[in-house]
Amino acid sequence: MRSLKQWFIPDAHMPPLWGLAMLTFSGTLAMHIFVPALPDAGASLAATPAQMQMTISFYIVGLAVGQLIYGPLSDRYGRRKPLLVGLALYILASFSALFVDGVNSLIALRLLAALGGCAGMVLGRVIVRDTTRVAQDVASRLALMNVMVVIGPGLAPLLGGVLVHHLGWRSVFVFLCLLGIANMAYTIFLLPETRQPSVRKRSVAREYGSLLRSPVFLGYAVGGGLATTSIYAVVAAAPFVFMEQLHKPASEVGGYLSLVIGAMALGNLLARFLLRRLPLRQVLLGANALSIVSAVFLFVVCVSVELNVGLFIGPAIVFSIAAGLTSPAAATQVISVQPELSGAASGLYGFGQMMIGAVCTVVTGLGANHALLAALTLLISSLVGQFAFRRALA
């Protein structure tokens, strides 16, 4: 009953989680939902596949860089003002994309949309931290919110495909406009200002400098980034593993990836259950240890036996569950190291996650054995993550 109240019912001190989840996943959803539209949009705009791929690449850049901006702004000016500015930019860029007649304009507008959409990614978890005082409860609420955050982008390509098939590729931007307007309405009518009055005001450089000099923050941020976004290695390798190494049809790849994404949502739900019964430290280290075990198993499989679908997807699912378990605990610790800088901490952590995810994605394309490279990436990431967590908890 308490969970339902947190999810749906407005509260002066605890805004409903459905809106915070919607704010948080809107930025990444806008990236995934446009993927099915790339071929049709490219044909309409007389653009090459490489040019259309830039609409995704620049969007990722916008998501990463923008998070560095909104965090410190929210510490200085409050959560609502930067969030409303970001949402306005998200809506305006998405609306303008309806009328583009060239790929360069579309790339620029996608970059602007990302710079606006990442505001919710940064501030959603910060607002949870603002409105919840006990670390265990913060992690529990983040776990509940993350279920929607994971599922939304996971379903986005399916929704994008339906929109493109029935209404054309520009309909994707109509949907994104409506999503932005819904987020704006939620922020205006249901989301109070949650930032506590700050005693000291620091420059952006000093805020980030203070965090980067903190071994505790770096331990949680590096460990959390490695534990949660190294799974991108599996996502990037999957088409090549299943189609080239295992000779499976392209139609099966999406189903296998859905299992991996769903496993992370399951991990979030398990985290919510465990965090009410076990110390946060125990959940964090135990979940990451599970990541190590699954990565070791996958690595051994790749170097010693003939690979098949079950032997690849099974350990990947376990690793994804462990990532879902680790995610809310790591995020809670990151934004709690210096509570007065929680916005900057969230932004820096989000930037780091995007960069780690990008590196893990690139690594899987450096050789012919994509399964082995993915396994090696998961193994190294989980081992370094465990070391980073232990340094932070020491």
C-alpha positions as CSV (number, residue, x, y, z in Angstrom):
1,M,0.0,0.0,0.0
2,R,2.8,2.3,0.9
3,S,4.5,1.6,-2.5
4,L,1.3,2.4,-4.4
5,K,1.0,5.7,-2.5
6,Q,4.6,6.6,-3.4
7,W,4.0,5.7,-7.0
8,F,0.7,7.6,-7.6
9,I,-0.3,10.0,-4.9
10,P,1.1,13.6,-4.8
11,D,2.7,14.6,-1.5
12,A,4.1,17.9,-0.5
13,H,7.4,16.3,0.5
14,M,7.4,13.2,-1.7
15,P,6.3,13.7,-5.3
16,P,4.8,10.7,-7.1
17,L,7.3,8.3,-8.5
18,W,5.6,7.8,-11.8
19,G,6.4,11.4,-12.8
20,L,10.0,11.2,-11.7
21,A,10.4,7.9,-13.7
22,M,8.9,9.6,-16.7
23,L,11.3,12.5,-16.4
24,T,14.2,10.2,-16.0
25,F,13.6,7.9,-18.9
26,S,12.5,10.5,-21.4
27,G,16.0,11.4,-22.4
28,T,17.1,7.9,-23.2
29,L,13.7,6.9,-24.7
30,A,14.1,9.6,-27.3
31,M,17.3,8.0,-28.4
32,H,15.9,4.4,-28.7
33,I,12.5,5.3,-30.2
34,F,14.2,7.0,-33.2
35,V,16.3,3.9,-34.2
36,P,13.5,2.2,-36.3
37,A,13.0,5.5,-38.1
38,L,16.5,5.8,-39.4
39,P,16.0,4.1,-42.8
40,D,12.8,6.0,-43.7
41,A,14.1,9.3,-42.4
42,G,17.3,8.8,-44.4
43,A,15.4,8.1,-47.6
44,S,13.1,11.1,-47.1
45,L,16.1,13.4,-46.4
46,A,18.4,11.9,-49.1
47,A,20.9,11.1,-46.4
48,T,23.4,8.3,-46.2
49,P,23.3,5.6,-43.4
50,A,26.4,7.2,-41.9
51,Q,24.8,10.6,-41.8
52,M,21.7,9.1,-40.1
53,Q,23.8,7.3,-37.6
54,M,25.1,10.7,-36.6
55,T,21.6,11.6,-35.3
56,I,22.2,8.9,-32.7
57,S,25.9,9.6,-32.0
58,F,25.2,13.3,-31.5
59,Y,22.3,12.5,-29.3
60,I,24.5,10.4,-27.0
61,V,27.0,13.3,-26.9
62,G,24.3,15.6,-25.8
63,L,23.1,13.3,-23.1
64,A,26.6,13.0,-21.7
65,V,27.6,16.6,-21.8
66,G,24.3,18.0,-20.7
67,Q,24.4,16.1,-17.5
68,L,27.5,18.0,-16.5
69,I,25.6,21.3,-16.9
70,Y,22.3,20.6,-15.1
71,G,23.8,19.2,-11.9
72,P,25.6,22.3,-10.7
73,L,22.8,24.6,-11.9
74,S,20.3,22.6,-9.8
75,D,22.5,23.0,-6.7
76,R,22.6,26.8,-7.3
77,Y,19.2,27.6,-8.6
78,G,17.0,24.8,-7.4
79,R,15.6,21.7,-9.2
80,R,12.5,23.2,-10.9
81,K,14.1,26.0,-12.9
82,P,16.8,24.0,-14.7
83,L,14.3,21.2,-15.2
84,L,11.7,23.5,-16.8
85,V,14.4,25.0,-19.1
86,G,15.5,21.5,-20.2
87,L,12.0,20.4,-20.9
88,A,11.2,23.5,-22.9
89,L,14.3,22.8,-25.0
90,Y,13.3,19.2,-25.4
91,I,9.8,20.1,-26.6
92,L,11.0,22.9,-28.9
93,A,13.7,20.7,-30.5
94,S,11.3,17.8,-31.0
95,F,8.6,20.1,-32.5
96,S,11.1,21.7,-34.9
97,A,12.3,18.3,-36.0
98,L,8.8,17.8,-37.5
99,F,9.7,20.3,-40.3
100,V,13.3,19.5,-41.1
101,D,14.2,19.2,-44.8
102,G,17.9,18.2,-44.4
103,V,19.9,15.8,-42.3
104,N,22.2,18.4,-40.9
105,S,19.3,20.2,-39.4
106,L,18.0,17.0,-37.9
107,I,21.4,16.2,-36.4
108,A,21.5,19.7,-34.7
109,L,18.0,19.4,-33.4
110,R,18.7,15.9,-32.0
111,L,21.7,17.3,-30.2
112,L,19.5,20.1,-28.7
113,A,16.8,17.6,-27.7
114,A,19.4,15.5,-25.9
115,L,20.7,18.6,-24.1
116,G,17.1,19.3,-22.9
117,G,16.1,15.7,-22.2
118,C,19.1,14.9,-20.0
119,A,17.8,17.4,-17.4
120,G,15.3,14.8,-16.2
121,M,18.0,12.1,-16.1
122,V,20.1,14.1,-13.7
123,L,17.4,15.6,-11.5
124,G,15.0,12.6,-11.2
125,R,17.4,10.8,-8.8
126,V,18.4,14.0,-7.1
127,I,14.8,14.8,-6.2
128,V,14.5,11.3,-4.7
129,R,17.5,12.1,-2.6
130,D,16.1,15.5,-1.6
131,T,12.8,14.0,-0.4
132,T,14.1,10.9,1.3
133,R,16.5,11.2,4.2
134,V,17.4,7.5,5.0
135,A,19.9,6.0,2.6
136,Q,18.1,2.7,2.6
137,D,14.8,4.4,1.7
138,V,16.5,6.4,-1.1
139,A,17.9,3.2,-2.6
140,S,14.5,1.5,-2.3
141,R,12.7,4.4,-4.1
142,L,15.4,4.5,-6.8
143,A,15.0,0.8,-7.3
144,L,11.2,1.2,-7.8
145,M,11.7,4.1,-10.2
146,N,14.4,2.3,-12.1
147,V,12.1,-0.5,-13.1
148,M,10.1,2.0,-15.2
149,V,13.4,3.7,-16.4
150,V,14.7,0.4,-17.7
151,I,11.4,-0.8,-19.2
152,G,10.6,2.5,-21.0
153,P,13.7,2.6,-23.3
154,G,13.5,-1.2,-23.7
155,L,10.1,-0.9,-25.3
156,A,10.9,2.3,-27.2
157,P,12.2,0.6,-30.4
158,L,8.9,-1.4,-30.6
159,L,6.9,1.7,-30.1
160,G,9.0,3.6,-32.7
161,G,8.5,0.8,-35.2
162,V,4.8,0.9,-34.8
163,L,4.7,4.7,-35.2
164,V,6.9,4.6,-38.3
165,H,5.0,1.8,-39.9
166,H,1.5,3.4,-39.5
167,L,2.2,7.1,-39.3
168,G,5.6,7.8,-40.8
169,W,8.9,8.7,-39.3
170,R,7.9,12.3,-38.3
171,S,5.3,10.9,-36.0
172,V,8.1,9.9,-33.6
173,F,8.6,13.6,-32.9
174,V,4.9,14.2,-32.3
175,F,5.1,11.5,-29.6
176,L,8.2,13.1,-28.1
177,C,6.5,16.5,-28.1
178,L,3.6,15.1,-26.2
179,L,5.9,13.3,-23.8
180,G,7.7,16.6,-23.1
181,I,4.4,18.4,-22.6
182,A,3.3,15.7,-20.1
183,N,6.6,16.1,-18.2
184,M,6.2,19.9,-18.2
185,A,2.7,19.6,-16.8
186,Y,3.9,17.2,-14.1
187,T,6.7,19.5,-13.1
188,I,4.5,22.6,-13.0
189,F,1.6,21.1,-11.1
190,L,2.9,18.2,-9.1
191,L,6.6,18.8,-8.4
192,P,7.5,21.2,-5.7
193,E,11.0,22.7,-5.3
194,T,12.9,20.1,-3.3
195,R,16.4,21.6,-3.0
196,Q,17.3,22.5,0.6
197,P,18.7,26.1,1.1
198,S,22.4,26.0,0.4
199,V,24.8,27.5,2.9
200,R,27.7,27.9,0.5
201,K,27.6,28.7,-3.2
202,R,30.5,27.4,-5.2
203,S,31.5,27.7,-8.8
204,V,31.0,24.7,-11.2
205,A,34.7,24.1,-11.3
206,R,34.9,24.0,-7.5
207,E,31.9,21.7,-7.2
208,Y,33.3,19.2,-9.6
209,G,36.8,19.6,-8.1
210,S,35.5,18.9,-4.7
211,L,33.8,15.7,-5.9
212,L,36.8,14.5,-8.0
213,R,39.1,14.9,-5.0
214,S,36.9,12.7,-2.9
215,P,38.1,9.0,-2.9
216,V,34.7,7.9,-1.6
217,F,32.8,9.6,-4.5
218,L,35.2,8.3,-7.1
219,G,34.9,4.8,-5.7
220,Y,31.2,4.8,-5.9
221,A,31.0,6.6,-9.2
222,V,33.6,4.4,-11.0
223,G,32.3,1.2,-9.4
224,G,28.7,2.1,-10.2
225,G,29.4,3.1,-13.7
226,L,31.3,-0.1,-14.4
227,A,28.8,-2.3,-12.7
228,T,25.7,-0.8,-14.5
229,T,26.7,0.3,-18.0
230,S,29.3,-2.4,-18.9
231,I,26.2,-4.4,-20.0
232,Y,26.3,-2.2,-23.1
233,A,29.1,-4.5,-24.3
234,V,26.5,-7.4,-24.5
235,V,24.0,-5.1,-26.2
236,A,26.5,-4.0,-28.8
237,A,27.9,-7.5,-29.4
238,A,24.6,-9.3,-29.5
239,P,23.8,-8.8,-33.2
240,F,27.2,-10.1,-34.3
241,V,27.3,-13.0,-31.8
242,F,23.9,-14.3,-32.7
243,M,23.9,-13.6,-36.4
244,E,27.6,-14.1,-37.4
245,Q,28.9,-16.5,-34.7
246,L,25.8,-18.5,-34.0
247,H,24.1,-18.1,-37.4
248,K,20.7,-17.0,-35.9
249,P,18.2,-14.9,-37.9
250,A,18.0,-11.2,-37.3
251,S,14.4,-11.5,-36.1
252,E,15.6,-13.3,-33.0
253,V,18.1,-10.7,-31.8
254,G,15.5,-8.3,-30.4
255,G,14.0,-11.0,-28.3
256,Y,17.3,-12.0,-26.8
257,L,18.1,-8.4,-26.0
258,S,14.6,-8.0,-24.4
259,L,15.5,-10.8,-22.0
260,V,18.6,-9.0,-21.0
261,I,16.8,-5.6,-20.5
262,G,14.0,-7.3,-18.6
263,A,16.6,-9.0,-16.3
264,M,17.8,-5.6,-15.2
265,A,14.3,-4.5,-14.3
266,L,14.0,-7.8,-12.3
267,G,17.2,-6.8,-10.5
268,N,15.7,-3.4,-9.6
269,L,12.7,-5.2,-8.1
270,L,14.9,-7.6,-6.1
271,A,17.0,-4.6,-4.9
272,R,13.9,-3.0,-3.5
273,F,13.1,-6.2,-1.6
274,L,16.7,-6.8,-0.3
275,L,17.4,-3.2,0.7
276,R,14.6,-3.3,3.2
277,R,16.2,-6.3,4.8
278,L,19.9,-6.1,4.4
279,P,22.6,-3.3,4.9
280,L,23.2,-1.3,1.8
281,R,26.9,-2.3,1.8
282,Q,26.0,-5.9,1.8
283,V,23.7,-5.6,-1.2
284,L,26.2,-3.5,-3.1
285,L,29.2,-5.8,-2.7
286,G,27.1,-9.0,-3.0
287,A,25.4,-7.9,-6.2
288,N,28.7,-6.9,-7.7
289,A,30.2,-10.3,-6.7
290,L,27.4,-11.9,-8.6
291,S,28.5,-9.9,-11.6
292,I,32.0,-11.3,-11.3
293,V,30.8,-14.9,-11.1
294,S,28.6,-14.5,-14.2
295,A,31.4,-12.7,-16.1
296,V,33.9,-15.4,-15.1
297,F,31.5,-18.1,-16.3
298,L,30.9,-16.4,-19.6
299,F,34.6,-15.9,-20.2
300,V,35.4,-19.6,-19.4
301,V,32.6,-20.6,-21.8
302,C,34.0,-18.4,-24.6
303,V,37.6,-19.8,-24.3
304,S,36.9,-23.5,-23.6
305,V,33.7,-24.8,-25.2
306,E,31.6,-24.3,-28.3
307,L,29.3,-21.4,-27.7
308,N,25.5,-21.6,-28.1
309,V,22.6,-19.2,-27.4
310,G,22.0,-20.5,-23.9
311,L,25.6,-20.3,-22.8
312,F,25.9,-16.7,-24.0
313,I,22.5,-15.3,-23.0
314,G,22.3,-17.1,-19.6
315,P,25.4,-15.4,-18.0
316,A,24.4,-12.1,-19.6
317,I,21.0,-12.3,-18.0
318,V,22.6,-13.0,-14.6
319,F,25.0,-10.1,-15.1
320,S,22.1,-7.9,-16.0
321,I,20.2,-8.9,-12.8
322,A,23.3,-8.1,-10.8
323,A,23.5,-4.7,-12.5
324,G,19.9,-4.0,-11.6
325,L,20.7,-4.9,-8.0
326,T,23.7,-2.7,-7.9
327,S,22.3,0.4,-9.6
328,P,20.1,1.9,-6.9
329,A,22.6,1.3,-4.2
330,A,25.5,2.8,-6.1
331,A,23.4,5.8,-7.2
332,T,22.3,6.4,-3.6
333,Q,25.8,6.5,-2.3
334,V,27.1,8.7,-5.2
335,I,24.6,11.5,-4.5
336,S,24.9,11.2,-0.7
337,V,28.7,11.6,-0.4
338,Q,28.3,15.4,-0.3
339,P,24.5,16.1,0.0
340,E,24.9,19.8,-0.7
341,L,26.4,18.9,-4.1
342,S,23.9,16.1,-4.9
343,G,23.0,17.8,-8.3
344,A,26.6,18.0,-9.4
345,A,27.3,14.5,-8.2
346,S,24.3,13.1,-10.2
347,G,25.5,15.0,-13.3
348,L,29.1,13.8,-13.0
349,Y,27.9,10.2,-12.3
350,G,25.6,10.3,-15.3
351,F,28.4,11.6,-17.6
352,G,30.7,8.9,-16.3
353,Q,28.1,6.2,-17.0
354,M,27.6,7.3,-20.5
355,M,31.4,7.4,-21.2
356,I,31.9,4.0,-19.7
357,G,29.0,2.6,-21.7
358,A,30.5,4.1,-24.9
359,V,33.9,2.6,-24.2
360,C,32.5,-0.8,-23.5
361,T,30.5,-0.6,-26.7
362,V,33.6,0.3,-28.8
363,V,35.7,-2.5,-27.2
364,T,33.4,-5.2,-28.5
365,G,34.1,-4.1,-32.1
366,L,37.9,-4.4,-31.9
367,G,38.1,-8.0,-33.0
368,A,36.3,-10.9,-34.7
369,N,35.3,-12.9,-31.6
370,H,32.6,-10.5,-30.2
371,A,31.4,-12.9,-27.6
372,L,34.9,-13.2,-26.0
373,L,35.4,-9.4,-26.1
374,A,32.1,-8.9,-24.4
375,A,32.9,-11.4,-21.8
376,L,36.3,-9.9,-21.2
377,T,34.8,-6.4,-20.9
378,L,32.2,-7.6,-18.3
379,L,34.9,-9.4,-16.3
380,I,37.4,-6.5,-16.2
381,S,34.6,-4.1,-15.4
382,S,33.1,-6.1,-12.6
383,L,36.6,-6.8,-11.0
384,V,37.6,-3.1,-11.1
385,G,34.1,-2.2,-9.9
386,Q,34.5,-4.5,-6.8
387,F,37.8,-2.9,-6.0
388,A,36.4,0.6,-6.4
389,F,33.4,-0.2,-4.1
390,R,35.7,-1.6,-1.4
391,R,37.9,1.4,-1.5
392,A,34.9,3.7,-1.1
393,L,33.5,1.6,1.7
394,A,36.8,1.3,3.6
